[in-house]
Amino acid sequence: MSKQHQTVTQKDVAELAGVSSAVVSYVINNGPRHVSESTKKRVLAAVEKLSYRPNKFAQALGKTATDLAEKQIGIVIGGSSAVIQQPFYAALLSGIFDYVHDIGYHIRFMHFWDELKDPVLFNTQVHPEQISALILLAADLMRIDPNYMNVVEKLEERIEHIVCLDTPVSDFPTVTFDRSAAARIIVEHFIGLGHRYIAFVGNTGRRVEYYRQALLMHDLPVRAEWMQHPGPHNSSKEGYMGTQAILELDELPTAIFAASDDVAIGVLHAIHASGRQIPRDIAVAGVDNSPFSAYLWPPLTTVNVPTMDISRHVLNMIANNQRTSNIRVVVDVNLIIRQSCGAHSP
């Protein structure tokens, strides 16, 4: 729950850091005078310890801080800007921005998890006088940070209403899609086409765990060398690298489950580059049903994830003031059959 904080001034920060108020100002405003790195570190440590944030001018506008924060939403994205280069996350954000004004809210800021390591930015933006709700996106990448839980606790202390988009954090309400069903649908579709040797290319997140579960449910072999995880971002480059590694094995799978459509681009390219044909030699399927998936060669079989529905559910949670812990809204998925798997569309 949000808590009331006693007003902290630049003078308080200066006293704790053992510097003048002017030096505090130089650090916070990046100038106009240079401050040594050692002094800057002391000031930033004091800023973080005191949860200092620069004074705002809400009262000067004739509004309370609560008035200004009402219906203002902040977005925090796991990792860095590389995340929103992935079509899946870009689609989720697009849905948020498309729908937010329909519910009478506004996006106040969007920051990446790595940026929150700056205590001045954190204390200025993540504050109940700035926003009334917070959306966390790609939280699995937040967990890479060893200070992850400390930051989550500070978020929860500051902002009363936090909703997770796609990946759950702590016990915050979450909207996601059925990843278990996505993996099961692809594996069972491959099995229905006669495949028994099915590989996986993508990061080590929940998609690979559900892939393993689906194989075991059907008594199919789970082979470590057929599970390639070249990096954390589920990118096309990683898909290419992972498939290259698989194609160098003595025994090859007959089908590849790509963790995302973006990964599938690299998978398709690596198979083409090896001189093999898709789907005759190796069938391929992805997850997301990104806009480009129908225009790959061959067109990609993929699991359709309704990103717009996910984004709408998140914003409706915020608009309806749903704060109950451990709420999970899981959106259904469905298979889009195209040529890359070797089946004909129904």
C-alpha positions in Angstrom: 0.0 0.0 0.0 1.1 3.6 -0.6 2.5 5.3 2.4 2.8 8.9 3.3 6.4 10.2 3.2 7.7 13.1 5.2 8.9 15.9 2.9 12.6 15.6 2.3 14.5 18.7 1.1 17.8 19.2 -0.8 19.2 20.5 2.5 18.5 17.1 4.1 20.3 15.3 1.3 23.2 17.7 1.5 23.6 17.2 5.3 23.6 13.4 4.9 26.1 13.5 2.0 28.3 16.1 3.6 28.0 18.6 0.8 26.3 21.9 0.1 22.8 22.2 -1.2 24.3 23.6 -4.4 26.3 20.4 -5.0 23.1 18.4 -4.6 21.4 20.6 -7.2 24.3 20.1 -9.6 24.1 16.3 -9.3 20.3 16.2 -9.7 20.3 18.5 -12.7 23.6 17.2 -14.3 25.2 20.7 -14.0 25.9 23.4 -14.6 29.1 22.7 -12.6 31.1 19.5 -12.6 30.9 17.2 -9.6 33.5 14.5 -8.9 32.4 10.8 -9.2 33.0 10.1 -5.5 30.9 13.1 -4.4 28.2 12.2 -6.9 28.0 8.7 -5.5 27.6 10.1 -2.0 24.8 12.4 -3.1 23.0 9.7 -5.0 23.3 7.3 -2.0 21.7 10.0 0.2 19.0 10.6 -2.4 18.2 6.9 -2.4 18.3 6.5 1.4 16.0 9.5 2.0 13.8 8.8 -1.0 14.3 12.4 -2.1 12.4 13.7 -5.0 12.6 17.3 -6.5 9.7 19.5 -5.4 6.9 19.8 -7.9 4.6 22.7 -8.6 1.2 21.1 -8.0 0.1 23.6 -5.4 1.1 26.5 -7.7 -1.3 25.1 -10.3 -4.1 25.1 -7.8 -4.3 21.3 -7.7 -3.2 18.8 -5.1 -0.6 16.2 -5.9 -3.3 13.6 -5.7 -5.4 15.4 -8.3 -2.4 15.5 -10.7 -1.7 11.8 -10.2 -5.3 10.6 -10.7 -5.7 8.5 -13.8 -2.0 8.7 -14.6 -0.3 5.4 -15.4 3.4 4.6 -15.4 4.9 1.7 -17.4 8.0 -0.1 -16.3 9.5 -2.6 -18.8 12.0 -5.3 -17.9 15.5 -5.0 -19.2 16.4 -2.3 -21.7 15.1 -0.9 -25.0 16.0 -4.1 -26.8 12.8 -5.6 -25.3 10.4 -3.4 -27.3 12.1 -4.4 -30.5 10.4 -7.8 -30.1 7.1 -7.8 -32.0 5.2 -9.4 -29.1 6.0 -6.7 -26.6 5.6 -4.0 -29.1 2.1 -5.3 -29.8 1.2 -5.3 -26.1 2.4 -1.7 -25.7 0.6 -0.7 -28.9 -2.6 -2.1 -27.4 -2.0 -0.1 -24.2 -1.5 3.2 -26.0 -4.5 2.5 -28.3 -6.9 1.8 -25.5 -5.8 3.9 -22.6 -7.6 7.0 -23.6 -10.9 5.1 -24.1 -10.9 4.5 -20.3 -10.1 8.1 -19.5 -6.5 7.5 -18.4 -3.1 8.8 -19.6 0.4 7.3 -19.8 2.5 9.5 -17.6 5.8 7.8 -18.3 7.5 4.7 -19.7 10.8 3.6 -18.3 13.0 0.5 -18.5 13.9 -1.5 -15.4 17.6 -0.6 -15.9 16.8 3.1 -15.7 15.2 2.7 -12.3 18.7 2.2 -10.9 19.0 6.0 -11.0 17.6 7.0 -7.5 16.7 10.5 -8.7 14.6 9.1 -11.6 13.0 6.5 -9.3 12.1 8.9 -6.6 10.7 11.5 -9.1 8.7 9.2 -11.3 7.6 6.2 -9.2 5.7 8.2 -6.7 2.0 8.5 -5.7 2.1 12.2 -6.6 2.9 11.3 -10.1 0.9 8.2 -10.9 -2.1 6.3 -9.5 -1.3 3.0 -11.2 1.7 1.1 -12.6 2.0 -1.5 -15.3 5.0 -4.0 -15.2 5.9 -5.5 -18.5 8.4 -8.3 -19.2 9.0 -8.9 -15.5 11.0 -12.1 -16.3 13.8 -9.8 -17.4 13.6 -7.8 -14.2 14.5 -11.0 -12.2 18.0 -10.9 -13.7 18.7 -7.9 -11.5 20.1 -9.2 -8.1 18.4 -6.3 -6.5 15.1 -7.3 -8.0 13.0 -8.0 -4.9 14.2 -4.8 -3.1 13.0 -2.7 -6.0 9.7 -4.6 -6.2 9.1 -3.9 -2.5 9.8 -0.2 -3.0 7.4 -0.1 -5.9 4.7 -1.8 -3.8 5.4 0.6 -1.0 5.0 3.6 -3.3 2.1 2.7 -5.6 -1.1 1.1 -4.4 -2.3 -0.3 -7.8 0.2 -2.4 -9.7 -0.8 -4.7 -12.6 1.5 -7.1 -14.5 1.3 -7.4 -18.2 2.2 -10.9 -19.4 4.5 -12.0 -16.7 3.5 -12.2 -13.0 5.5 -10.4 -10.3 5.1 -11.0 -6.6 1.3 -11.3 -6.0 0.3 -8.4 -8.2 -2.8 -8.9 -10.5 -1.6 -10.3 -13.9 -3.0 -10.7 -17.4 -1.3 -13.2 -19.6 -1.9 -15.8 -22.2 -2.0 -19.6 -21.8 1.6 -20.6 -22.5 1.0 -24.2 -21.5 -1.8 -24.4 -24.1 0.4 -22.8 -26.7 3.2 -25.4 -26.3 0.7 -28.2 -26.1 -1.1 -27.1 -29.3 2.1 -26.9 -31.3 3.5 -30.3 -30.0 0.2 -32.1 -30.5 -0.1 -30.5 -34.0 3.3 -31.8 -34.9 2.5 -35.3 -33.5 -0.7 -35.3 -35.6 1.5 -34.8 -38.6 3.6 -37.8 -37.7 6.5 -36.0 -36.0 8.2 -37.7 -33.0 11.5 -35.8 -32.9 10.7 -32.2 -32.0 13.3 -29.5 -31.1 12.9 -26.2 -29.3 14.8 -22.9 -30.0 14.4 -19.9 -27.7 15.2 -18.6 -24.3 14.9 -20.6 -21.0 11.6 -19.1 -19.9 8.3 -20.8 -19.4 7.8 -21.7 -23.0 10.5 -24.3 -23.0 9.2 -25.8 -19.7 5.8 -26.2 -21.3 7.4 -27.7 -24.4 9.1 -30.3 -22.2 5.9 -31.0 -20.4 4.0 -31.5 -23.7 6.7 -34.0 -24.9 6.6 -36.0 -21.7 2.8 -36.1 -21.8 3.1 -37.9 -25.1 6.1 -40.1 -24.1 8.3 -38.4 -26.6 12.1 -38.0 -26.2 13.3 -34.8 -24.4 16.9 -34.3 -25.6 19.1 -31.5 -24.2 20.9 -31.0 -27.5 17.6 -30.3 -29.2 16.8 -27.5 -26.8 18.9 -24.5 -27.9 18.9 -21.3 -25.8 21.4 -18.9 -27.6 20.3 -15.8 -25.6 17.6 -14.2 -23.4 15.8 -12.0 -26.0 14.0 -14.5 -28.3 15.4 -12.7 -31.3 15.8 -13.7 -34.9 19.6 -13.8 -34.5 19.2 -16.2 -31.6 16.8 -18.3 -33.6 19.4 -18.6 -36.4 22.3 -19.4 -34.0 20.2 -22.1 -32.2 19.1 -23.7 -35.4 22.6 -23.8 -36.7 23.7 -25.7 -33.6 20.9 -28.2 -34.1 21.7 -28.7 -37.8 25.3 -29.6 -36.8 24.1 -32.7 -34.8 24.4 -36.2 -36.2 20.7 -36.9 -35.6 18.3 -34.1 -36.5 14.7 -33.4 -35.4 12.0 -33.4 -38.0 10.2 -30.4 -36.5 11.3 -27.2 -34.6 9.1 -25.3 -32.1 10.3 -21.7 -32.1 9.6 -19.8 -28.9 8.3 -16.8 -30.9 7.7 -15.7 -34.4 10.8 -13.5 -34.2 12.8 -16.6 -33.3 11.2 -18.5 -36.2 12.6 -16.0 -38.7 16.1 -17.1 -37.7 15.0 -20.7 -37.7 13.7 -20.5 -41.2 16.7 -18.7 -42.5 19.2 -21.2 -41.0 17.3 -24.1 -42.5 17.1 -22.5 -45.9 20.8 -21.6 -45.7 21.7 -25.3 -45.0 20.0 -26.3 -48.3 17.2 -28.1 -46.6 13.5 -27.6 -47.4 10.7 -26.5 -45.2 8.5 -28.4 -44.3 9.8 -31.5 -46.3 13.0 -31.9 -44.3 12.1 -29.9 -41.1 8.7 -28.5 -40.1 8.6 -25.2 -38.2 6.0 -23.4 -36.0 6.1 -20.3 -33.8 4.2 -18.4 -31.2 2.6 -14.9 -31.3 1.0 -14.7 -34.8 2.9 -11.5 -35.5 1.8 -9.4 -38.5 4.7 -10.6 -40.6 4.3 -14.3 -39.9 1.9 -14.8 -42.8 4.5 -13.2 -45.2 7.5 -15.3 -44.4 8.6 -18.1 -46.7 7.0 -20.5 -46.3 4.2 -18.7 -44.4 4.6 -19.6 -40.7 2.3 -21.8 -38.7 1.9 -20.1 -35.3 -0.1 -19.8 -32.2 -2.3 -16.7 -32.2 -1.9 -14.6 -29.0 -4.6 -11.9 -28.8 -2.3 -9.1 -27.6 -5.0 -6.4 -27.9 -7.3 -8.4 -25.6 -4.5 -8.8 -23.1 -3.8 -5.0 -23.1 -7.5 -4.2 -22.7 -7.8 -6.6 -19.7 -4.9 -4.9 -18.0 -6.4 -1.4 -18.4 -9.8 -2.6 -17.4 -8.3 -4.0 -14.2 -6.9 -0.5 -13.5 -10.1 1.3 -14.5 -12.2 -1.0 -12.3 -9.8 -0.5 -9.4 -9.2 -4.2 -9.0 -6.5 -4.5 -6.4 -7.1 -8.1 -5.1 -3.8 -10.0 -4.9 -3.1 -13.1 -7.0 -5.8 -12.4 -9.7 -4.7 -14.1 -12.9 -6.6 -13.5 -16.1 -5.4 -16.0 -18.7 -6.4 -15.4 -22.3 -7.0 -18.3 -24.6 -4.9 -18.9 -27.7 -5.5 -20.8 -31.0 -3.4 -22.3 -33.8 -3.0 -20.7 -37.2 -2.1 -23.3 -39.7 0.1 -22.2 -42.6 2.6 -23.9 -44.9 5.7 -24.1 -42.7 4.4 -27.2 -40.8 3.3 -29.1 -43.9 -0.4 -29.2 -43.1 -3.2 -27.6 -45.0 -5.3 -24.9 -43.5 -8.7 -26.2 -42.4 
